[in-house]
Amino acid sequence: MITVHHLENSRSQRVLWLLEELGLDYKVKRYARDPATMLAPRELRAVHPLGKSPVIEAEGRVVAETGAIVAFLTARASGALTPAPGTPERDRYTYFLHYAEGSAMPPLLLKLVFSRLAPGSPTLLRPLVRAIAARVTGGFVDPELRRHAAYWESELAERPYFCGEAFTAADIMMSFPLEAFAARGTGAGPRVTDWLARIHARPAYRRALERGGPYAYA
C-alpha cells in the first residue's frame, strides 16, 4: 500500500490526483498547516528530514519531491500517462516535468513571500517594508509571471495538453503552478482558463479532492 503524506493546499494534491488517474491503491495521512505561519507541521520531519510535502512511502522506501514521485508512480504503473520514448511528446514531457517546479514555481513563491512581508513586520517598519515589497513585486516578480503566463498561452495554442494531443502526467505536474497563478488573480489567459476547466472536470481529479479534503485552488 502507498501512503501519501498530504499537506492541505499543497503540491501533494497532485500526487493524489496522479494516483487516481493511475488506479493505484493508496491511503492518505493528512496534515494541517500552522495557522500562524502557514508552514507544514513539525510532524512531517519524522517522515523526511526537510519536513515538506509531498512525501510518499511505498515498498519500504520514502520518496520526496513531486517530480520524483511522478516518475516513481508512473513506472510502477508500467509507464501510464507517459509518452513513448524517442518521440517529440516524450521530450516535451521531460521538459514540463522539470519546468513546473524549476521555472514556473519560483516567481509564484516570491510573490507569496513578498505579499506577507509587510503584514508580518514591526509597525514602525511596515511602510518601508511595504514599499520595498511593492518595488520588487512590480519591477521583477509580476513581469516574470506575465512572461510565464504568455508562454503557457502560446504552448496551449498549439496543442490541447502540454505534451500534445494526449493528457499526461506532465499536465498533472503543471496543474499546481497554473492553479496558484489563476487563484491569486494574476490574469490567467483564455487558453489556461480552458485547460484548467478541462482538467478540473476529470473524474480522477474530483475523486482526488474527495480523498484529500478542502483545496483552495480547485
Sine and cosine of phi, psi and omega as CSV:
sin_phi,cos_phi,sin_psi,cos_psi,sin_omega,cos_omega
0.00,0.00,0.67,-0.74,0.04,-1.00
-1.00,-0.01,0.74,-0.67,0.09,-1.00
-0.94,-0.33,0.81,-0.59,0.06,-1.00
-0.97,-0.25,0.85,-0.52,0.10,-1.00
-1.00,0.03,0.98,-0.20,-0.24,-0.97
-0.96,-0.28,0.89,-0.46,0.07,-1.00
-1.00,-0.09,0.71,-0.71,-0.03,-1.00
-0.86,0.51,0.59,-0.81,0.05,-1.00
0.76,0.65,0.80,0.60,-0.05,-1.00
-0.64,-0.77,0.02,-1.00,0.02,-1.00
-0.87,0.49,-0.35,0.94,-0.06,-1.00
-0.92,0.39,-0.28,0.96,0.08,-1.00
-0.87,0.50,-0.54,0.84,0.03,-1.00
-0.90,0.44,-0.56,0.83,-0.02,-1.00
-0.93,0.37,-0.66,0.75,0.07,-1.00
-0.87,0.50,-0.69,0.73,0.00,-1.00
-0.89,0.46,-0.71,0.70,0.01,-1.00
-0.86,0.52,-0.70,0.71,-0.01,-1.00
-0.89,0.46,-0.62,0.79,0.05,-1.00
-0.92,0.40,-0.66,0.75,0.04,-1.00
-0.90,0.44,-0.61,0.79,-0.04,-1.00
-0.99,0.15,-0.27,0.96,-0.01,-1.00
0.96,0.29,0.47,0.88,0.01,-1.00
-1.00,-0.04,0.60,-0.80,0.04,-1.00
-0.96,0.27,0.62,-0.79,0.02,-1.00
-0.35,-0.94,0.29,-0.96,0.15,-0.99
-0.82,-0.57,0.40,-0.92,-0.09,-1.00
-0.90,-0.43,0.76,-0.65,0.19,-0.98
-0.93,-0.37,0.91,-0.41,-0.12,-0.99
-1.00,0.00,0.54,-0.84,0.07,-1.00
-0.74,-0.67,0.64,-0.77,0.05,-1.00
-0.98,-0.18,0.54,-0.84,0.06,-1.00
-0.96,0.28,0.45,-0.89,0.13,-0.99
-0.90,0.44,0.84,-0.55,-0.08,-1.00
-0.90,0.43,-0.40,0.92,-0.01,-1.00
-1.00,0.10,-0.70,0.72,-0.09,-1.00
-0.98,-0.21,-0.31,0.95,-0.08,-1.00
0.90,0.43,0.29,0.96,0.05,-1.00
-1.00,0.02,0.26,-0.97,0.05,-1.00
-0.92,0.38,0.50,-0.87,0.00,-1.00
-0.95,0.31,0.36,-0.93,-0.03,-1.00
-0.89,0.45,-0.39,0.92,-0.03,-1.00
-0.85,0.53,-0.47,0.88,-0.01,-1.00
-0.93,0.38,-0.35,0.94,0.03,-1.00
-0.93,0.37,-0.34,0.94,0.06,-1.00
-0.96,0.28,-0.33,0.94,0.01,-1.00
-1.00,-0.03,-0.71,0.71,0.02,-1.00
-0.60,-0.80,0.65,-0.76,-0.10,-1.00
-0.82,0.57,-0.49,0.87,-0.02,-1.00
-0.98,0.19,-0.26,0.97,0.03,-1.00
0.91,0.42,0.55,0.84,-0.04,-1.00
-0.94,-0.34,0.25,-0.97,0.10,-1.00
-0.78,-0.63,0.61,-0.79,0.24,0.97
-1.00,0.05,0.49,-0.87,0.18,-0.98
-0.63,-0.78,0.66,-0.75,0.10,-1.00
-0.83,-0.55,0.41,-0.91,0.16,-0.99
-0.87,-0.49,0.78,-0.62,-0.02,-1.00
-0.37,-0.93,0.66,-0.75,0.06,-1.00
0.82,0.57,0.58,0.82,0.01,-1.00
0.96,0.27,0.19,0.98,-0.02,-1.00
-0.88,-0.48,0.45,-0.89,0.14,-0.99
-0.95,-0.31,0.82,-0.58,-0.02,-1.00
-0.86,-0.51,0.83,-0.56,0.01,-1.00
-0.88,-0.47,0.18,-0.98,-0.06,-1.00
0.96,0.27,0.81,-0.59,-0.12,-0.99
-0.85,0.53,-0.71,0.71,-0.01,-1.00
-0.88,0.47,-0.66,0.75,0.04,-1.00
-0.91,0.41,-0.61,0.80,0.03,-1.00
-0.92,0.40,-0.65,0.76,0.04,-1.00
-0.87,0.49,-0.72,0.70,0.01,-1.00
-0.88,0.47,-0.67,0.74,0.00,-1.00
-0.90,0.44,-0.72,0.69,-0.09,-1.00
-0.96,0.27,-0.62,0.78,0.03,-1.00
-0.92,0.38,-0.57,0.82,0.08,-1.00
-0.91,0.42,-0.64,0.77,0.03,-1.00
-0.90,0.44,-0.48,0.88,0.01,-1.00
-0.99,-0.13,0.47,0.88,0.09,-1.00
0.87,0.50,0.58,0.81,0.08,-1.00
0.99,0.16,0.28,0.96,0.05,-1.00
-0.88,0.48,0.54,-0.84,0.00,-1.00
0.89,0.46,0.39,0.92,0.01,-1.00
-0.80,-0.60,0.80,-0.60,0.02,-1.00
-0.89,0.46,0.37,-0.93,-0.03,-1.00
-0.91,0.42,0.62,-0.78,0.04,-1.00
-0.86,0.52,0.54,-0.84,0.06,-1.00
0.99,0.14,0.10,1.00,-0.01,-1.00
-0.96,-0.27,0.37,-0.93,0.09,-1.00
-0.86,0.51,-0.55,0.83,0.02,-1.00
-0.90,0.44,-0.59,0.81,0.03,-1.00
-0.92,0.38,-0.63,0.78,0.05,-1.00
-0.88,0.48,-0.69,0.72,0.03,-1.00
-0.91,0.41,-0.61,0.79,0.03,-1.00
-0.86,0.50,-0.75,0.66,0.01,-1.00
-0.87,0.49,-0.68,0.74,0.00,-1.00
-0.88,0.48,-0.80,0.61,-0.09,-1.00
-0.95,0.32,-0.44,0.90,0.08,-1.00
-0.87,0.49,-0.59,0.81,-0.01,-1.00
-1.00,-0.03,-0.57,0.82,-0.02,-1.00
-0.87,0.50,-0.62,0.78,-0.10,-1.00
-0.81,0.59,-0.68,0.73,0.01,-1.00
-0.99,-0.11,-0.59,0.81,-0.12,-0.99
-0.96,0.28,-0.57,0.82,-0.05,-1.00
-0.87,-0.50,-0.63,0.78,-0.11,-0.99
-0.97,0.25,-0.62,0.78,-0.11,-0.99
-0.97,0.23,-0.59,0.81,-0.07,-1.00
-0.81,0.59,-0.74,0.67,0.02,-1.00
-0.91,0.41,-0.51,0.86,0.07,-1.00
-0.92,0.39,-0.65,0.76,0.04,-1.00
-0.92,0.40,-0.63,0.77,0.04,-1.00
-0.88,0.47,-0.67,0.75,0.01,-1.00
-0.88,0.47,-0.66,0.75,0.02,-1.00
-0.90,0.44,-0.72,0.70,-0.03,-1.00
-0.88,0.47,-0.74,0.67,-0.04,-1.00
-0.93,0.37,-0.45,0.89,0.05,-1.00
-0.94,0.34,-0.35,0.94,-0.05,-1.00
-0.98,-0.21,-0.05,1.00,-0.06,-1.00
-0.92,0.40,-0.79,0.61,-0.07,-1.00
-0.90,0.43,-0.74,0.67,0.00,-1.00
-0.86,0.51,-0.48,0.88,-0.03,-1.00
-1.00,-0.08,0.07,1.00,-0.05,-1.00
-1.00,-0.09,0.31,-0.95,0.06,-1.00
-0.85,0.53,0.53,-0.85,-0.11,-0.99
-0.82,0.57,-0.71,0.71,-0.05,-1.00
-0.91,0.41,-0.51,0.86,-0.02,-1.00
-1.00,0.01,-0.17,0.99,-0.14,-0.99
-0.84,0.54,-0.70,0.71,0.01,-1.00
-0.87,0.49,-0.64,0.76,0.02,-1.00
-0.92,0.39,-0.71,0.70,0.01,-1.00
-0.89,0.46,-0.65,0.76,0.01,-1.00
-0.89,0.46,-0.64,0.77,0.00,-1.00
-0.92,0.39,-0.66,0.75,0.02,-1.00
-0.90,0.43,-0.71,0.70,0.00,-1.00
-0.87,0.48,-0.67,0.74,0.00,-1.00
-0.91,0.43,-0.61,0.79,-0.01,-1.00
-0.92,0.39,-0.70,0.72,0.01,-1.00
-0.92,0.39,-0.69,0.73,-0.02,-1.00
-0.90,0.44,-0.74,0.68,-0.04,-1.00
-0.95,0.30,-0.54,0.84,-0.06,-1.00
-1.00,0.03,-0.40,0.92,-0.06,-1.00
-0.77,-0.64,-0.82,0.57,-0.16,-0.99
-0.91,0.42,-0.78,0.62,-0.04,-1.00
-0.89,0.45,-0.68,0.73,0.09,-1.00
-0.87,0.50,-0.60,0.80,0.03,-1.00
-0.91,0.41,-0.66,0.75,0.04,-1.00
-0.90,0.43,-0.63,0.77,0.04,-1.00
-0.90,0.44,-0.58,0.81,0.03,-1.00
-0.90,0.43,-0.69,0.72,0.03,-1.00
-0.91,0.41,-0.66,0.75,-0.01,-1.00
-0.88,0.48,-0.63,0.77,0.05,-1.00
-0.91,0.41,-0.60,0.80,0.04,-1.00
-0.90,0.44,-0.70,0.71,0.03,-1.00
-0.87,0.49,-0.68,0.73,0.01,-1.00
-0.87,0.49,-0.68,0.73,-0.02,-1.00
-0.92,0.39,-0.62,0.79,0.03,-1.00
-0.91,0.41,-0.71,0.71,-0.03,-1.00
-0.97,0.23,-0.19,0.98,0.13,-0.99
-0.96,0.29,-0.41,0.91,-0.06,-1.00
-1.00,0.00,-0.37,0.93,-0.13,-0.99
-0.34,-0.94,0.43,-0.90,-0.04,-1.00
-0.95,0.32,-0.48,0.88,0.02,-1.00
-0.80,-0.60,0.22,-0.98,-0.16,-0.99
-0.91,0.41,-0.42,0.91,0.02,-1.00
-0.98,-0.18,-0.24,0.97,-0.03,-1.00
0.44,-0.90,-0.63,-0.77,-0.05,-1.00
-0.97,0.24,-0.41,0.91,-0.10,-0.99
-0.97,-0.23,0.58,-0.82,0.13,-0.99
-0.94,0.34,0.70,-0.71,0.00,-1.00
-0.70,-0.72,0.07,-1.00,0.06,-1.00
-0.91,0.42,-0.33,0.94,0.08,-1.00
-0.91,0.41,-0.55,0.83,0.08,-1.00
-0.91,0.41,-0.59,0.81,0.07,-1.00
-0.90,0.43,-0.67,0.74,0.04,-1.00
-0.89,0.46,-0.64,0.77,-0.05,-1.00
-0.97,0.26,-0.26,0.97,-0.11,-0.99
-0.89,0.46,-0.68,0.74,-0.12,-0.99
-0.92,0.40,-0.76,0.65,0.03,-1.00
-0.88,0.47,-0.60,0.80,-0.01,-1.00
-0.96,0.30,-0.59,0.81,0.08,-1.00
-0.90,0.43,-0.70,0.72,0.00,-1.00
-0.89,0.45,-0.66,0.75,0.02,-1.00
-0.87,0.49,-0.73,0.68,-0.03,-1.00
-0.93,0.37,-0.63,0.78,-0.07,-1.00
-0.94,0.35,-0.45,0.89,-0.03,-1.00
-1.00,0.01,0.19,0.98,0.13,-0.99
0.93,0.37,0.55,0.84,-0.05,-1.00
-0.99,-0.13,0.31,0.95,0.19,-0.98
1.00,0.06,0.81,0.58,0.07,-1.00
-0.88,0.48,0.70,-0.71,-0.01,-1.00
-0.98,0.22,0.11,-0.99,-0.08,-1.00
-0.90,0.44,-0.59,0.81,-0.02,-1.00
-0.96,0.29,-0.62,0.78,0.09,-1.00
-0.91,0.42,-0.67,0.75,0.02,-1.00
-0.87,0.49,-0.68,0.73,0.03,-1.00
-0.91,0.42,-0.69,0.73,0.02,-1.00
-0.88,0.48,-0.69,0.72,0.02,-1.00
-0.89,0.46,-0.65,0.76,0.02,-1.00
-0.89,0.46,-0.63,0.78,-0.01,-1.00
-0.94,0.33,-0.66,0.75,0.00,-1.00
-0.95,0.31,-0.57,0.82,0.01,-1.00
-0.93,0.37,-0.37,0.93,0.01,-1.00
-0.99,0.10,-0.16,0.99,-0.02,-1.00
-0.91,0.41,0.71,-0.70,0.00,-1.00
-0.83,0.56,-0.63,0.78,-0.01,-1.00
-0.90,0.43,-0.58,0.82,0.04,-1.00
-0.90,0.45,-0.69,0.72,0.00,-1.00
-0.91,0.42,-0.63,0.78,0.03,-1.00
-0.91,0.42,-0.62,0.79,0.01,-1.00
-0.90,0.44,-0.59,0.81,0.06,-1.00
-0.90,0.44,-0.62,0.78,0.03,-1.00
-0.91,0.42,-0.61,0.79,-0.01,-1.00
-0.97,0.25,-0.59,0.81,-0.13,-0.99
-1.00,0.02,-0.34,0.94,-0.04,-1.00
1.00,0.00,-0.14,-0.99,-0.07,-1.00
-0.80,0.61,0.67,-0.74,-0.04,-1.00
-0.64,-0.77,0.89,-0.46,-0.18,-0.98
-0.93,0.36,-0.36,0.93,-0.16,-0.99
-0.99,-0.16,-0.02,1.00,-0.04,-1.00
-0.95,0.30,0.00,0.00,0.00,0.00
